[in-house]
Amino acid sequence: MGALTGRTALVTGGSRGIGRAIAERLAADGATVAVHYGRNAAAADEVVEGIRAKGGTAFAVHAELGVEGDVATLWESFDRQVLEHTTSTGLDILVNNAGVTPRGEIDETTAEAFEEAVAVNMRAPFFLTQQGLKRLRDGGRIVNVSSGATRIALTDIIAYAMTKGAIDAFTLTLAKALGGRGITVNSVAPGIIDTDINASWLRGNEAAERSAAELSALGRVGRPEDVADVVAFLASDDARWVTGQVVDATGGSQL
Ligand code: NDP
């Protein structure tokens, strides 16, 4: 029996990158996992099939976030499918992971890029959580994926950093609001992780990879699993006394 056997988890952006690793880890720990995706159904199906092949339970949930009706679409899909895979409609673990990273200094950031970052990174997790609270069982877990960019000033992702700062404020305040129900709320703040978000400037560029690795005290670029393991801890019973925190998972970047 795994640490999360009998629990149900929803991972937004579970189809690729960090979210995929989180979905796979929570499923390996025994949770039934709803793997949310936006545009890439094939990637979500691959994650679901991979989990099932290892004896786990998962299903895909589609919703484009940051658009009108996004949250309702996601929860409708979740509600429709969850009873096919578990015996109750409730949720135990909500991981707000899906995000976009618009790049640009302050004078390069367009209103469209700014609005998209706010809609996907801030607005969607807020209302997804709001509408999820009636499904989330007492004693549940909310984990928000933030960023090391709230601690380290990276001028070329200034709008993105703002949205993640808002997520950390959300985490702190929501932890207080939900403490009476025994629900913990924490942020995990990754550093540079080798995912598609960074592919354009990182992959195949030795100099960029070297300087990204040098940011970390541990001397390498992060892997999705490095973050997923921290999320799994926060989702587990072992983390019952940790709430309202931002857990740095940057591999000691710029200490
Ligand atoms: P990826 O680009 O690899 O994956 C993003 C995931 O989010 C995909 O599953 C994608 O689904 C989903 N997604 C993105 N936009 C939307 C949208 N509008 N609607 C629905 N789904 C969407 O990203 P990462 O794994 O790198 O990032 C995951 C989280 O980690 C983000 O919040 C990011 O800010 C944060 N983070 C990442 C870091 C890094 O270095 N990689 C560092 C610090 C934080 P689909 O493919 O179907 O569109």
py3Dmol code that shows the C-alpha trace and the ligand (Angstrom):
import py3Dmol

protein = """\
ATOM      1  CA  MET A   1       0.000   0.000   0.000  1.00  0.00           C
ATOM      2  CA  GLY A   2       1.358   3.420  -0.973  1.00  0.00           C
ATOM      3  CA  ALA A   3       1.400   6.588   1.131  1.00  0.00           C
ATOM      4  CA  LEU A   4      -1.487   8.001  -0.930  1.00  0.00           C
ATOM      5  CA  THR A   5      -3.592   4.876  -1.451  1.00  0.00           C
ATOM      6  CA  GLY A   6      -7.280   5.772  -1.381  1.00  0.00           C
ATOM      7  CA  ARG A   7      -6.644   9.454  -2.186  1.00  0.00           C
ATOM      8  CA  THR A   8      -7.695  11.307  -5.311  1.00  0.00           C
ATOM      9  CA  ALA A   9      -5.468  14.001  -6.826  1.00  0.00           C
ATOM     10  CA  LEU A  10      -5.877  16.554  -9.595  1.00  0.00           C
ATOM     11  CA  VAL A  11      -2.707  17.898 -11.224  1.00  0.00           C
ATOM     12  CA  THR A  12      -3.199  20.826 -13.591  1.00  0.00           C
ATOM     13  CA  GLY A  13      -0.775  20.749 -16.487  1.00  0.00           C
ATOM     14  CA  GLY A  14      -0.142  17.101 -15.668  1.00  0.00           C
ATOM     15  CA  SER A  15       0.480  16.223 -19.297  1.00  0.00           C
ATOM     16  CA  ARG A  16       4.033  17.543 -19.606  1.00  0.00           C
ATOM     17  CA  GLY A  17       7.108  18.696 -17.690  1.00  0.00           C
ATOM     18  CA  ILE A  18       6.892  19.175 -13.936  1.00  0.00           C
ATOM     19  CA  GLY A  19       3.170  18.363 -13.829  1.00  0.00           C
ATOM     20  CA  ARG A  20       3.748  15.057 -15.590  1.00  0.00           C
ATOM     21  CA  ALA A  21       6.392  14.068 -13.041  1.00  0.00           C
ATOM     22  CA  ILE A  22       4.039  15.088 -10.210  1.00  0.00           C
ATOM     23  CA  ALA A  23       1.165  13.043 -11.678  1.00  0.00           C
ATOM     24  CA  GLU A  24       3.406  10.001 -12.094  1.00  0.00           C
ATOM     25  CA  ARG A  25       4.834  10.291  -8.578  1.00  0.00           C
ATOM     26  CA  LEU A  26       1.434  10.730  -6.875  1.00  0.00           C
ATOM     27  CA  ALA A  27       0.103   7.750  -8.831  1.00  0.00           C
ATOM     28  CA  ALA A  28       3.150   5.673  -7.843  1.00  0.00           C
ATOM     29  CA  ASP A  29       2.321   6.562  -4.226  1.00  0.00           C
ATOM     30  CA  GLY A  30      -1.161   5.102  -4.739  1.00  0.00           C
ATOM     31  CA  ALA A  31      -3.334   8.106  -5.569  1.00  0.00           C
ATOM     32  CA  THR A  32      -5.946   8.092  -8.325  1.00  0.00           C
ATOM     33  CA  VAL A  33      -4.740  10.966 -10.506  1.00  0.00           C
ATOM     34  CA  ALA A  34      -6.707  13.288 -12.760  1.00  0.00           C
ATOM     35  CA  VAL A  35      -4.180  14.422 -15.381  1.00  0.00           C
ATOM     36  CA  HIS A  36      -5.261  17.823 -16.651  1.00  0.00           C
ATOM     37  CA  TYR A  37      -4.095  19.212 -19.994  1.00  0.00           C
ATOM     38  CA  GLY A  38      -4.823  22.196 -22.218  1.00  0.00           C
ATOM     39  CA  ARG A  39      -4.013  21.540 -25.863  1.00  0.00           C
ATOM     40  CA  ASN A  40      -1.993  18.366 -25.987  1.00  0.00           C
ATOM     41  CA  ALA A  41      -4.376  15.415 -25.603  1.00  0.00           C
ATOM     42  CA  ALA A  42      -1.777  12.959 -26.890  1.00  0.00           C
ATOM     43  CA  ALA A  43       0.662  13.929 -24.135  1.00  0.00           C
ATOM     44  CA  ALA A  44      -2.029  13.540 -21.461  1.00  0.00           C
ATOM     45  CA  ASP A  45      -3.029  10.131 -22.864  1.00  0.00           C
ATOM     46  CA  GLU A  46       0.601   9.036 -22.765  1.00  0.00           C
ATOM     47  CA  VAL A  47       0.853   9.961 -19.067  1.00  0.00           C
ATOM     48  CA  VAL A  48      -2.424   8.182 -18.261  1.00  0.00           C
ATOM     49  CA  GLU A  49      -1.378   5.051 -20.184  1.00  0.00           C
ATOM     50  CA  GLY A  50       2.039   5.063 -18.502  1.00  0.00           C
ATOM     51  CA  ILE A  51       0.457   5.236 -15.048  1.00  0.00           C
ATOM     52  CA  ARG A  52      -2.004   2.441 -15.867  1.00  0.00           C
ATOM     53  CA  ALA A  53       0.783   0.259 -17.284  1.00  0.00           C
ATOM     54  CA  LYS A  54       2.458   0.430 -13.877  1.00  0.00           C
ATOM     55  CA  GLY A  55      -0.754  -0.608 -12.110  1.00  0.00           C
ATOM     56  CA  GLY A  56      -1.867   2.891 -11.135  1.00  0.00           C
ATOM     57  CA  THR A  57      -5.143   4.696 -11.747  1.00  0.00           C
ATOM     58  CA  ALA A  58      -5.432   7.870 -13.814  1.00  0.00           C
ATOM     59  CA  PHE A  59      -7.686   9.682 -16.241  1.00  0.00           C
ATOM     60  CA  ALA A  60      -7.298  12.756 -18.438  1.00  0.00           C
ATOM     61  CA  VAL A  61      -9.179  16.006 -17.886  1.00  0.00           C
ATOM     62  CA  HIS A  62      -9.283  18.654 -20.597  1.00  0.00           C
ATOM     63  CA  ALA A  63      -9.706  22.413 -20.133  1.00  0.00           C
ATOM     64  CA  GLU A  64      -7.941  25.357 -21.720  1.00  0.00           C
ATOM     65  CA  LEU A  65      -7.152  27.635 -18.772  1.00  0.00           C
ATOM     66  CA  GLY A  66      -7.214  31.412 -18.946  1.00  0.00           C
ATOM     67  CA  VAL A  67     -10.333  31.564 -21.116  1.00  0.00           C
ATOM     68  CA  GLU A  68     -14.001  32.142 -20.321  1.00  0.00           C
ATOM     69  CA  GLY A  69     -15.571  29.120 -18.610  1.00  0.00           C
ATOM     70  CA  ASP A  70     -12.226  27.366 -18.018  1.00  0.00           C
ATOM     71  CA  VAL A  71     -12.819  26.364 -14.413  1.00  0.00           C
ATOM     72  CA  ALA A  72     -16.353  25.089 -15.036  1.00  0.00           C
ATOM     73  CA  THR A  73     -15.116  23.010 -17.979  1.00  0.00           C
ATOM     74  CA  LEU A  74     -12.373  21.443 -15.894  1.00  0.00           C
ATOM     75  CA  TRP A  75     -14.573  20.545 -12.921  1.00  0.00           C
ATOM     76  CA  GLU A  76     -17.341  19.199 -15.190  1.00  0.00           C
ATOM     77  CA  SER A  77     -14.854  16.861 -16.826  1.00  0.00           C
ATOM     78  CA  PHE A  78     -13.446  15.822 -13.442  1.00  0.00           C
ATOM     79  CA  ASP A  79     -16.892  15.187 -11.949  1.00  0.00           C
ATOM     80  CA  ARG A  80     -18.008  13.229 -15.004  1.00  0.00           C
ATOM     81  CA  GLN A  81     -15.063  10.824 -14.827  1.00  0.00           C
ATOM     82  CA  VAL A  82     -14.050  10.514 -11.199  1.00  0.00           C
ATOM     83  CA  LEU A  83     -16.730   7.996 -10.234  1.00  0.00           C
ATOM     84  CA  GLU A  84     -15.574   5.678 -13.016  1.00  0.00           C
ATOM     85  CA  HIS A  85     -12.249   5.367 -11.191  1.00  0.00           C
ATOM     86  CA  THR A  86     -13.002   5.800  -7.475  1.00  0.00           C
ATOM     87  CA  THR A  87     -15.927   5.207  -5.151  1.00  0.00           C
ATOM     88  CA  SER A  88     -16.588   8.859  -4.254  1.00  0.00           C
ATOM     89  CA  THR A  89     -16.669  12.255  -5.935  1.00  0.00           C
ATOM     90  CA  GLY A  90     -14.294  13.913  -3.484  1.00  0.00           C
ATOM     91  CA  LEU A  91     -10.774  15.198  -3.971  1.00  0.00           C
ATOM     92  CA  ASP A  92      -7.852  14.976  -1.537  1.00  0.00           C
ATOM     93  CA  ILE A  93      -4.967  16.682  -3.338  1.00  0.00           C
ATOM     94  CA  LEU A  94      -5.135  19.667  -5.669  1.00  0.00           C
ATOM     95  CA  VAL A  95      -1.900  20.633  -7.418  1.00  0.00           C
ATOM     96  CA  ASN A  96      -2.093  23.976  -9.221  1.00  0.00           C
ATOM     97  CA  ASN A  97       0.817  23.481 -11.594  1.00  0.00           C
ATOM     98  CA  ALA A  98      -0.186  24.618 -15.102  1.00  0.00           C
ATOM     99  CA  GLY A  99       1.512  27.849 -16.066  1.00  0.00           C
ATOM    100  CA  VAL A 100       2.943  29.952 -18.852  1.00  0.00           C
ATOM    101  CA  THR A 101       6.194  31.933 -18.834  1.00  0.00           C
ATOM    102  CA  PRO A 102       6.075  35.057 -20.975  1.00  0.00           C
ATOM    103  CA  ARG A 103       9.607  36.343 -21.514  1.00  0.00           C
ATOM    104  CA  GLY A 104      10.466  40.022 -21.690  1.00  0.00           C
ATOM    105  CA  GLU A 105      11.951  42.939 -19.755  1.00  0.00           C
ATOM    106  CA  ILE A 106       9.457  45.496 -18.469  1.00  0.00           C
ATOM    107  CA  ASP A 107       9.692  47.591 -21.651  1.00  0.00           C
ATOM    108  CA  GLU A 108       9.208  44.523 -23.861  1.00  0.00           C
ATOM    109  CA  THR A 109       6.169  42.996 -22.129  1.00  0.00           C
ATOM    110  CA  THR A 110       2.987  43.432 -24.136  1.00  0.00           C
ATOM    111  CA  ALA A 111      -0.441  43.832 -22.559  1.00  0.00           C
ATOM    112  CA  GLU A 112      -1.488  40.538 -24.211  1.00  0.00           C
ATOM    113  CA  ALA A 113       1.401  38.589 -22.696  1.00  0.00           C
ATOM    114  CA  PHE A 114       0.778  40.171 -19.302  1.00  0.00           C
ATOM    115  CA  GLU A 115      -2.956  39.366 -19.421  1.00  0.00           C
ATOM    116  CA  GLU A 116      -2.297  35.753 -20.435  1.00  0.00           C
ATOM    117  CA  ALA A 117       0.146  35.263 -17.558  1.00  0.00           C
ATOM    118  CA  VAL A 118      -2.362  36.704 -15.092  1.00  0.00           C
ATOM    119  CA  ALA A 119      -5.217  34.617 -16.519  1.00  0.00           C
ATOM    120  CA  VAL A 120      -3.354  31.280 -16.547  1.00  0.00           C
ATOM    121  CA  ASN A 121      -0.953  31.636 -13.603  1.00  0.00           C
ATOM    122  CA  MET A 122      -3.126  33.627 -11.173  1.00  0.00           C
ATOM    123  CA  ARG A 123      -6.787  33.785 -12.074  1.00  0.00           C
ATOM    124  CA  ALA A 124      -7.221  30.126 -13.025  1.00  0.00           C
ATOM    125  CA  PRO A 125      -5.671  28.670  -9.826  1.00  0.00           C
ATOM    126  CA  PHE A 126      -7.701  31.085  -7.693  1.00  0.00           C
ATOM    127  CA  PHE A 127     -11.089  30.161  -9.177  1.00  0.00           C
ATOM    128  CA  LEU A 128     -10.192  26.507  -9.728  1.00  0.00           C
ATOM    129  CA  THR A 129      -9.464  26.300  -6.014  1.00  0.00           C
ATOM    130  CA  GLN A 130     -12.564  28.309  -5.094  1.00  0.00           C
ATOM    131  CA  GLN A 131     -14.783  25.947  -7.097  1.00  0.00           C
ATOM    132  CA  GLY A 132     -12.829  22.926  -5.868  1.00  0.00           C
ATOM    133  CA  LEU A 133     -13.299  23.590  -2.154  1.00  0.00           C
ATOM    134  CA  LYS A 134     -16.629  21.819  -2.003  1.00  0.00           C
ATOM    135  CA  ARG A 135     -14.973  18.738  -3.511  1.00  0.00           C
ATOM    136  CA  LEU A 136     -11.826  18.865  -1.377  1.00  0.00           C
ATOM    137  CA  ARG A 137     -12.171  16.672   1.690  1.00  0.00           C
ATOM    138  CA  ASP A 138     -11.211  17.869   5.165  1.00  0.00           C
ATOM    139  CA  GLY A 139      -7.570  17.028   5.823  1.00  0.00           C
ATOM    140  CA  GLY A 140      -6.786  17.573   2.144  1.00  0.00           C
ATOM    141  CA  ARG A 141      -3.793  19.185   0.468  1.00  0.00           C
ATOM    142  CA  ILE A 142      -3.339  22.095  -1.900  1.00  0.00           C
ATOM    143  CA  VAL A 143       0.076  22.538  -3.495  1.00  0.00           C
ATOM    144  CA  ASN A 144       0.685  25.567  -5.710  1.00  0.00           C
ATOM    145  CA  VAL A 145       3.648  25.546  -8.070  1.00  0.00           C
ATOM    146  CA  SER A 146       5.339  28.911  -7.714  1.00  0.00           C
ATOM    147  CA  SER A 147       8.855  29.862  -8.839  1.00  0.00           C
ATOM    148  CA  GLY A 148      12.291  30.745  -7.519  1.00  0.00           C
ATOM    149  CA  ALA A 149      11.754  33.963  -9.500  1.00  0.00           C
ATOM    150  CA  THR A 150       9.864  35.357  -6.500  1.00  0.00           C
ATOM    151  CA  ARG A 151      13.153  35.292  -4.528  1.00  0.00           C
ATOM    152  CA  ILE A 152      15.709  35.812  -7.295  1.00  0.00           C
ATOM    153  CA  ALA A 153      15.302  38.926  -9.473  1.00  0.00           C
ATOM    154  CA  LEU A 154      15.222  37.779 -13.100  1.00  0.00           C
ATOM    155  CA  THR A 155      14.430  40.901 -15.078  1.00  0.00           C
ATOM    156  CA  ASP A 156      13.521  39.088 -18.308  1.00  0.00           C
ATOM    157  CA  ILE A 157      10.515  37.354 -16.722  1.00  0.00           C
ATOM    158  CA  ILE A 158       9.190  40.252 -14.666  1.00  0.00           C
ATOM    159  CA  ALA A 159       5.477  39.776 -15.408  1.00  0.00           C
ATOM    160  CA  TYR A 160       5.748  36.042 -14.756  1.00  0.00           C
ATOM    161  CA  ALA A 161       7.505  36.692 -11.432  1.00  0.00           C
ATOM    162  CA  MET A 162       4.631  38.979 -10.397  1.00  0.00           C
ATOM    163  CA  THR A 163       2.074  36.239 -11.008  1.00  0.00           C
ATOM    164  CA  LYS A 164       4.070  33.757  -8.951  1.00  0.00           C
ATOM    165  CA  GLY A 165       4.443  36.301  -6.129  1.00  0.00           C
ATOM    166  CA  ALA A 166       0.644  36.467  -6.120  1.00  0.00           C
ATOM    167  CA  ILE A 167       0.490  32.678  -5.854  1.00  0.00           C
ATOM    168  CA  ASP A 168       2.669  32.789  -2.754  1.00  0.00           C
ATOM    169  CA  ALA A 169       0.347  35.377  -1.185  1.00  0.00           C
ATOM    170  CA  PHE A 170      -2.592  33.141  -2.106  1.00  0.00           C
ATOM    171  CA  THR A 171      -0.877  30.174  -0.431  1.00  0.00           C
ATOM    172  CA  LEU A 172      -0.240  32.081   2.789  1.00  0.00           C
ATOM    173  CA  THR A 173      -3.731  33.498   3.085  1.00  0.00           C
ATOM    174  CA  LEU A 174      -5.571  30.361   1.989  1.00  0.00           C
ATOM    175  CA  ALA A 175      -3.621  28.269   4.514  1.00  0.00           C
ATOM    176  CA  LYS A 176      -5.088  30.441   7.265  1.00  0.00           C
ATOM    177  CA  ALA A 177      -8.578  30.286   5.757  1.00  0.00           C
ATOM    178  CA  LEU A 178      -8.601  26.473   5.415  1.00  0.00           C
ATOM    179  CA  GLY A 179      -6.678  25.498   8.544  1.00  0.00           C
ATOM    180  CA  GLY A 180      -9.903  24.813  10.438  1.00  0.00           C
ATOM    181  CA  ARG A 181     -10.702  22.039   7.966  1.00  0.00           C
ATOM    182  CA  GLY A 182      -7.267  20.473   8.409  1.00  0.00           C
ATOM    183  CA  ILE A 183      -6.377  21.342   4.817  1.00  0.00           C
ATOM    184  CA  THR A 184      -2.759  22.395   4.267  1.00  0.00           C
ATOM    185  CA  VAL A 185      -1.759  24.838   1.535  1.00  0.00           C
ATOM    186  CA  ASN A 186       1.842  25.234   0.406  1.00  0.00           C
ATOM    187  CA  SER A 187       3.833  26.566  -2.528  1.00  0.00           C
ATOM    188  CA  VAL A 188       6.767  24.795  -4.135  1.00  0.00           C
ATOM    189  CA  ALA A 189       9.211  27.131  -5.864  1.00  0.00           C
ATOM    190  CA  PRO A 190      11.319  25.394  -8.529  1.00  0.00           C
ATOM    191  CA  GLY A 191      14.484  26.822 -10.036  1.00  0.00           C
ATOM    192  CA  ILE A 192      15.437  26.185 -13.659  1.00  0.00           C
ATOM    193  CA  ILE A 193      14.035  22.797 -14.641  1.00  0.00           C
ATOM    194  CA  ASP A 194      14.636  21.077 -17.979  1.00  0.00           C
ATOM    195  CA  THR A 195      11.123  21.188 -19.453  1.00  0.00           C
ATOM    196  CA  ASP A 196       9.547  22.454 -22.681  1.00  0.00           C
ATOM    197  CA  ILE A 197       9.115  25.913 -21.086  1.00  0.00           C
ATOM    198  CA  ASN A 198      12.905  26.333 -21.260  1.00  0.00           C
ATOM    199  CA  ALA A 199      13.557  24.316 -24.408  1.00  0.00           C
ATOM    200  CA  SER A 200      14.057  27.299 -26.733  1.00  0.00           C
ATOM    201  CA  TRP A 201      17.008  28.752 -24.862  1.00  0.00           C
ATOM    202  CA  LEU A 202      18.325  25.801 -22.856  1.00  0.00           C
ATOM    203  CA  ARG A 203      18.240  22.565 -24.825  1.00  0.00           C
ATOM    204  CA  GLY A 204      21.185  21.996 -27.116  1.00  0.00           C
ATOM    205  CA  ASN A 205      22.865  25.210 -25.943  1.00  0.00           C
ATOM    206  CA  GLU A 206      25.892  24.127 -23.933  1.00  0.00           C
ATOM    207  CA  ALA A 207      26.796  27.603 -22.695  1.00  0.00           C
ATOM    208  CA  ALA A 208      23.251  28.288 -21.499  1.00  0.00           C
ATOM    209  CA  GLU A 209      23.081  24.907 -19.797  1.00  0.00           C
ATOM    210  CA  ARG A 210      26.398  25.517 -18.041  1.00  0.00           C
ATOM    211  CA  SER A 211      25.372  28.923 -16.717  1.00  0.00           C
ATOM    212  CA  ALA A 212      21.953  27.560 -15.649  1.00  0.00           C
ATOM    213  CA  ALA A 213      23.710  24.729 -13.797  1.00  0.00           C
ATOM    214  CA  GLU A 214      26.063  27.184 -12.112  1.00  0.00           C
ATOM    215  CA  LEU A 215      23.103  29.054 -10.583  1.00  0.00           C
ATOM    216  CA  SER A 216      22.451  26.031  -8.368  1.00  0.00           C
ATOM    217  CA  ALA A 217      24.657  25.244  -5.375  1.00  0.00           C
ATOM    218  CA  LEU A 218      24.344  21.627  -6.503  1.00  0.00           C
ATOM    219  CA  GLY A 219      25.797  22.412  -9.915  1.00  0.00           C
ATOM    220  CA  ARG A 220      23.189  21.069 -12.313  1.00  0.00           C
ATOM    221  CA  VAL A 221      19.939  21.972 -14.021  1.00  0.00           C
ATOM    222  CA  GLY A 222      16.853  20.656 -12.206  1.00  0.00           C
ATOM    223  CA  ARG A 223      14.783  17.711 -13.382  1.00  0.00           C
ATOM    224  CA  PRO A 224      10.971  17.501 -13.125  1.00  0.00           C
ATOM    225  CA  GLU A 225      11.334  14.651 -10.609  1.00  0.00           C
ATOM    226  CA  ASP A 226      13.308  16.953  -8.279  1.00  0.00           C
ATOM    227  CA  VAL A 227      10.146  19.024  -7.883  1.00  0.00           C
ATOM    228  CA  ALA A 228       7.685  16.134  -7.961  1.00  0.00           C
ATOM    229  CA  ASP A 229       9.319  14.512  -4.943  1.00  0.00           C
ATOM    230  CA  VAL A 230       8.855  17.708  -2.908  1.00  0.00           C
ATOM    231  CA  VAL A 231       5.203  17.939  -3.969  1.00  0.00           C
ATOM    232  CA  ALA A 232       4.695  14.289  -2.987  1.00  0.00           C
ATOM    233  CA  PHE A 233       6.064  15.038   0.474  1.00  0.00           C
ATOM    234  CA  LEU A 234       3.712  18.015   0.907  1.00  0.00           C
ATOM    235  CA  ALA A 235       0.814  15.835  -0.273  1.00  0.00           C
ATOM    236  CA  SER A 236       1.633  13.106   2.218  1.00  0.00           C
ATOM    237  CA  ASP A 237       0.685  12.653   5.872  1.00  0.00           C
ATOM    238  CA  ASP A 238       4.309  13.377   6.809  1.00  0.00           C
ATOM    239  CA  ALA A 239       3.721  17.042   5.906  1.00  0.00           C
ATOM    240  CA  ARG A 240       0.621  17.413   8.109  1.00  0.00           C
ATOM    241  CA  TRP A 241       2.237  20.150  10.232  1.00  0.00           C
ATOM    242  CA  VAL A 242       3.511  22.269   7.323  1.00  0.00           C
ATOM    243  CA  THR A 243       1.164  24.908   5.937  1.00  0.00           C
ATOM    244  CA  GLY A 244       1.292  28.399   4.460  1.00  0.00           C
ATOM    245  CA  GLN A 245       4.903  27.902   3.359  1.00  0.00           C
ATOM    246  CA  VAL A 246       6.920  28.455   0.217  1.00  0.00           C
ATOM    247  CA  VAL A 247       9.252  25.471  -0.112  1.00  0.00           C
ATOM    248  CA  ASP A 248      12.293  26.379  -2.179  1.00  0.00           C
ATOM    249  CA  ALA A 249      13.094  23.636  -4.703  1.00  0.00           C
ATOM    250  CA  THR A 250      15.709  25.512  -6.693  1.00  0.00           C
ATOM    251  CA  GLY A 251      18.651  23.255  -5.852  1.00  0.00           C
ATOM    252  CA  GLY A 252      20.004  26.136  -3.806  1.00  0.00           C
ATOM    253  CA  SER A 253      19.999  28.662  -6.636  1.00  0.00           C
ATOM    254  CA  GLN A 254      21.867  31.910  -5.906  1.00  0.00           C
ATOM    255  CA  LEU A 255      22.328  31.209  -2.213  1.00  0.00           C
TER     256      LEU A 255
END
"""
ligand_1 = """\
48
NDP
P 5.607 22.873 -19.474
O 5.505 23.917 -20.526
O 6.566 21.758 -19.641
O 4.144 22.239 -19.227
C 3.087 23.099 -19.002
C 1.851 22.301 -18.659
O 0.808 23.225 -18.342
C 1.359 21.433 -19.785
O 0.784 20.271 -19.257
C 0.306 22.299 -20.460
O -0.724 21.543 -21.077
C -0.269 23.063 -19.274
N -0.746 24.386 -19.665
C -0.008 25.477 -19.972
N -0.811 26.500 -20.315
C -2.083 26.039 -20.225
C -3.353 26.614 -20.464
N -3.504 27.874 -20.872
N -4.438 25.846 -20.274
C -4.329 24.564 -19.868
N -3.143 23.958 -19.641
C -2.040 24.695 -19.811
O 5.873 23.683 -18.111
P 6.716 23.301 -16.810
O 6.487 21.894 -16.466
O 8.083 23.773 -16.990
O 6.042 24.260 -15.723
C 5.063 23.815 -14.815
C 4.916 24.849 -13.719
O 6.176 25.031 -13.072
C 4.486 26.221 -14.220
O 3.594 26.804 -13.309
C 5.791 27.001 -14.233
O 5.596 28.373 -14.074
C 6.491 26.405 -13.022
N 7.927 26.580 -13.029
C 8.689 26.024 -14.023
C 10.054 26.199 -14.015
C 10.950 25.623 -15.064
O 12.134 25.980 -15.102
N 10.464 24.747 -15.922
C 10.722 26.995 -12.971
C 9.828 27.522 -11.977
C 8.485 27.313 -12.021
P -0.788 21.385 -22.699
O 0.512 20.862 -23.146
O -1.908 20.437 -22.955
O -1.092 22.750 -23.226
"""
view = py3Dmol.view(width=600, height=400)
view.addModel(protein, "pdb")
view.setStyle({"model": 0}, {"cartoon": {"style": "trace"}})
view.addModel(ligand_1, "xyz")
view.setStyle({"model": 1}, {"stick": {}})
view.zoomTo()
view.show()
